[in-house]
Amino acid sequence: MYHPWVRIPALGAAFVTASIAWTLALPLTPYLATRAHASAFSAVLVFAVYSIGHLVCHQLPERSFHLWTAQLPVCARCTGIYVGAAAAGLVALVVSARLKPCPTSYVGRGFSRAGGFSGAGGAMTTGAARVLLGTAATPTAATLVYEWTTGAVPSNIVRAAAGFWLGAAVAWLVVQATRTGLAAENQVN
């Protein structure tokens, strides 16, 4: 038994909005942290963003960008990932808005039991999504392999640029998935 296509464009917009808000919070936080006489709201925001950053990142000072004499809440690689996600998510929303709507039912319209999405309504195949993610992860993997094999750490700019592509690919796929819908085969036992 198959589930019908589910279009959730608002979810994609919410994802992009959150990505942009988080990306903007990254440079805003050190700015607020270095201001004398910060408001209570500013102090709470700074604490919250650095705390969230601590949950998702190692926050090593030497591997992080610094603005206004303060370290960003995440490392350079994570910064690149978040900037890439915000940029590509915004582009994906604009592109999705210009494409024709996806079908309301996928029965006979491109769903392949063997290969996942096969292009109906602009959906990306599972294989194509894997290739995109693998290709986008390659620069980040290369910087990690370089670090681990040589002991040298690439510059923060290089680490951020490598992470950008991974964030961009993930955001593109998330927005496209919310545009075209998700379909799954429900196994009845």
Secondary structure as UniProt FT lines:
FT   HELIX           9..33
FT   TURN            36..37
FT   HELIX           40..56
FT   HELIX           61..63
FT   STRAND          66..67
FT   TURN            68..69
FT   STRAND          70..71
FT   HELIX           76..98
FT   TURN            107..110
FT   STRAND          111..112
FT   TURN            113..115
FT   STRAND          116..117
FT   HELIX           120..122
FT   HELIX           126..150
FT   HELIX           156..180
//
